[in-house]
Amino acid sequence: MGDLKLSQPPVFPEGFLWGAATAAHQIEGSPMADGAGPSIWTRFAHTPGMTHNGDTGDLACDHYRRFKDDVRLMRELGLKAYRFSISWSRILPDGKGRVNQAGVDFYSQLVDELLANDITPLATLFHWDLPAALDDRGGWLNPDIADWFADYGRVMFRALDGRVKRWVTLNEPWVVTDGGYLHGALAPGHRSRYEAPIASHHLMRAHGAAVQAYRSEGKHEIGLVVNLEPKYPATDSAEDAAAVKRAHAYMNRQYLDPVFKKSYPAELRDVFGDAWPEWPAEDFELISSPIDFLGINYYTRSVTEATNSYPLRAGAVRQPLGTYTETGWEVFEQGLTDTLTWVKNHYGDIPMYITENGAAFFDPPVADGDRVRDPLRMDYLQRHIGAVKKAMDAGCDIRGYMVWSLLDNLEWSLGYSKRFGIVHVNYGTQARTPKDSARWYSKVIASNGGSLADPLPY
Ligand code: BGC
């Protein structure tokens, strides 16, 4: 078991939101049902060679048709909260203009079902599945997207704000631009050092525009979700220290400085070279529209060394000895405590949620008919929940923790090859089997963290 050094007893505050997260394209399936339009992910996955094994989201976990069963499962596990995302092109098949009521109804029914089961919904407006019709107009490279996104937000706020009290604008703008516009491994598959900072900036403008729309339409809370990955130097050389600063500016500060400090980190000029644009001051007024909370997705750290390699001068990753997940990410829970305390010290005392944390590990086959033994995932979660508690003990205002993910699901370009779920999904039969980690997590929730002090059951 992990070296937790928790305060005794490791009990979390009353009302702490224990939950699990998913995203529309990764679980729903039926992407074109009931009048929906295509998203860039439907197109991308149907382009030969873009995803592992040619896997698509056409069926995924069939959650679109099975959502009631899935909510029942959440209830059985004792989840207090569920973070899901809304598919923009179900709501607006052309990305803007005409609203598809059947799409709105789907999320409305999901929310009703959650509330009827005492599960608090957290809704994310954008988790990567941009309407293809908007990509045809330039997608995140078109400055008009800030207005398109705010208009879409307004439709959802009007429909659901009476029932959804926590909203997220964007999920992980860094991944959208790094994967979608710089390296091309994710939709829309572009590879351009020149496009990436433009896409980033319009993502952040869209975030700000949606927050402003929320202030006139909504009554509750809205925030942003970023993935943060702390950077540690590979050696104590001055070159590695400088590389850490650049990598940290590129991956972490690029999406927080403009929100909290109205500017981009100066290092980004160095990272992007001549591809780094200047932006008007009023853009930063929009981007820094006050948010109610920050959502943090945390998976790993990176150990950084200096390199000048193309396309960016942001440092290279060196892999130290340690335990690695099936996606090649080092298990390093101290990085989560460090990240949360860094946010507090650097940006102020904003309420935070851990909106994603989890791991893909090779799960042995479903054994004994109803059991999936996943001790490594249990160990990962125990360490990281402990790391959250450490940050809380150090004064961070953390309101909830969501495991990524409720279900095994479509891991984007990696298809169904990586399983992050605490619930196993048999993609042939769609049978759901809670893994040992889910049963363990249920006890953590029921004891409000108290059972974290117990040894893991293996
Ligand atoms: C994303 C998820 C993804 C997970 C694991 C996060 O970057 O928000 O959609 O499945 O990490 O890679």
Residues whose N, C-alpha, C, O or C-beta is under 5 A from the ligand:
A	BS01	BGC	A23
